[in-house]
Amino acid sequence: MSEQGEIVNKVANSGLVNIDVAEFRPKGKRLGIDLKDFLYEGLILKEKDFREQVENLNVGIYENTFVYLYCSTDAIVPLWAYFLLTSKLEGVAKKIVFGSLGELELVLFHEKIQKFDFSDYKDKRVLIRGCSDVEIPTNAYVELVQKLKPMVKSLMFGEACSSVPIYKKVKSQK
């Protein structure tokens, strides 16, 4: 409390700039396509049947979504099969990747962080928020540190009430 008995918000007055990493997560539906569903008995790719299934794929459900392609069985799937599916979805889905949902998230965060203009954080005291309602790939934090360290005065992780110092620029001596 101050001398007059009013409550002072020291966090608000600290000059800390907060970054919520969850804001780098693009909004939109994520959908996976399991190639096992296109395989004969879930194991064998028959080219003619596969091409027919891809041709008849209802791409409408993938419009403006983020799609990840994978195969949940131990089948040997030729690379061209993923290419064919990608070609069918290109221009319909927002993004298509090979891999898991986690790998899709990794790519989406990476792209967003790389395109973001961090110049507003120059010479600021920055706190990267630690808690989130969404799952955030650890690599997103790693990339943020790499982007921010060269320009910020200090970098912290956590919450304003209990942060962990990550980096503090050394004051140049004159």
C-alpha positions in Angstrom: 0.0 0.0 0.0 1.1 3.6 -0.6 1.3 6.2 2.2 -2.4 7.2 1.6 -3.5 3.6 2.1 -4.3 2.9 -1.5 -3.3 -0.3 -3.2 -0.5 0.1 -5.7 -0.1 -2.5 -8.6 3.6 -2.9 -8.7 3.4 -5.3 -11.6 1.5 -2.8 -13.7 4.0 -0.1 -12.9 7.0 -2.3 -13.5 7.4 -1.6 -17.2 7.2 -5.3 -18.0 5.9 -6.1 -21.4 4.0 -9.5 -21.5 4.0 -12.0 -24.3 1.4 -14.7 -24.3 2.8 -17.4 -26.6 -0.7 -18.8 -27.1 -1.4 -15.7 -29.3 1.0 -17.1 -31.9 -1.2 -20.1 -32.4 -3.2 -19.6 -35.6 -7.0 -20.0 -35.1 -8.6 -22.7 -37.1 -9.6 -26.3 -37.2 -7.0 -29.1 -37.3 -7.7 -32.3 -39.2 -5.7 -35.4 -39.7 -5.8 -37.7 -42.7 -4.7 -41.3 -41.9 -3.4 -43.0 -45.0 -4.3 -46.4 -43.6 -7.9 -45.6 -44.5 -6.8 -45.5 -48.1 -4.9 -48.8 -48.0 -6.2 -52.3 -48.9 -6.7 -54.1 -45.6 -4.9 -51.1 -44.0 -1.6 -52.3 -45.2 -1.2 -52.3 -49.0 -1.4 -49.3 -51.3 -3.0 -50.3 -54.6 -2.2 -47.4 -56.9 -5.4 -47.5 -59.0 -7.6 -47.7 -56.0 -5.7 -45.1 -54.1 -5.9 -42.6 -57.0 -9.6 -43.2 -57.2 -10.1 -42.6 -53.5 -8.1 -39.4 -53.6 -10.0 -38.2 -56.7 -13.3 -38.8 -54.9 -12.2 -37.2 -51.6 -14.6 -34.6 -50.3 -12.2 -31.7 -49.9 -15.0 -29.4 -48.7 -14.5 -30.6 -45.1 -10.8 -29.5 -45.3 -11.6 -26.0 -46.5 -9.6 -23.4 -44.5 -8.3 -26.0 -42.1 -4.8 -27.1 -41.0 -4.2 -30.6 -42.2 -1.6 -33.2 -41.1 -1.0 -36.4 -43.1 0.1 -39.6 -41.5 -0.1 -43.3 -41.5 -1.0 -45.1 -38.3 0.0 -48.6 -39.5 3.4 -50.0 -40.3 2.6 -50.0 -44.0 5.2 -48.9 -46.5 3.6 -45.9 -48.2 5.4 -44.4 -51.2 6.2 -40.7 -51.0 4.1 -40.0 -54.0 1.0 -41.0 -52.1 1.5 -38.0 -49.7 2.2 -35.8 -52.7 -1.0 -36.8 -54.4 -3.1 -36.1 -51.3 -1.3 -32.8 -50.9 -2.0 -31.8 -54.5 -5.7 -32.6 -54.0 -5.8 -30.4 -50.8 -3.6 -27.5 -52.0 -5.6 -24.4 -52.4 -8.3 -25.8 -50.1 -6.6 -26.2 -46.7 -4.7 -23.4 -45.1 -1.7 -25.6 -44.4 -0.7 -29.2 -45.1 2.1 -31.0 -43.3 3.3 -34.6 -43.0 3.4 -35.8 -39.5 1.4 -35.7 -36.2 -0.8 -33.0 -34.8 2.2 -32.0 -32.6 4.4 -31.6 -35.7 1.6 -29.5 -37.4 1.5 -27.2 -34.3 5.3 -26.9 -34.4 5.2 -25.7 -38.0 2.4 -23.3 -37.4 4.1 -21.7 -34.4 7.4 -21.5 -36.3 5.8 -19.7 -39.2 4.0 -17.2 -37.1 7.0 -16.4 -34.9 9.3 -16.0 -37.9 6.9 -13.6 -39.6 6.2 -11.5 -36.5 7.7 -8.0 -36.1 9.3 -7.9 -32.7 10.6 -4.3 -33.1 8.2 -3.0 -30.4 10.1 -5.0 -27.8 13.4 -3.3 -28.4 15.1 -2.3 -25.1 12.1 -3.4 -23.1 11.8 -5.7 -20.1 9.9 -8.7 -21.5 8.1 -11.5 -19.7 7.1 -14.6 -21.7 4.0 -15.9 -20.0 4.4 -19.4 -18.6 0.8 -20.7 -18.3 -1.6 -21.2 -21.2 -4.9 -22.8 -21.9 -3.5 -24.3 -25.1 -0.6 -26.8 -25.6 2.4 -24.9 -26.9 5.4 -26.7 -28.4 8.6 -26.1 -26.4 10.3 -25.1 -29.6 8.0 -22.0 -29.8 9.6 -20.7 -26.5 13.1 -21.6 -27.8 12.4 -19.6 -31.0 11.0 -16.6 -29.0 14.2 -16.4 -26.9 16.3 -16.4 -30.1 14.2 -13.6 -31.6 14.0 -11.5 -28.4 17.4 -11.8 -26.8 19.3 -9.6 -29.3 16.9 -6.7 -28.8 15.4 -6.7 -25.3 16.8 -5.1 -22.1 15.8 -8.2 -20.1 13.9 -11.4 -20.6 11.9 -13.4 -18.1 9.7 -16.4 -18.1 6.7 -17.2 -15.9 4.1 -14.9 -14.4 4.7 -11.4 -13.2 4.4 -12.5 -9.5 7.0 -15.3 -9.9 9.2 -15.0 -12.9 12.5 -16.7 -13.8 15.2 -14.4 -15.2 16.4 -15.7 -18.5 18.6 -12.9 -19.8 19.7 -9.4 -18.8 21.6 -7.1 -21.1 24.9 -6.0 -19.7 25.1 -2.2 -19.3 27.9 -0.8 -21.5 30.6 1.0 -19.5 31.6 4.5 -20.6 
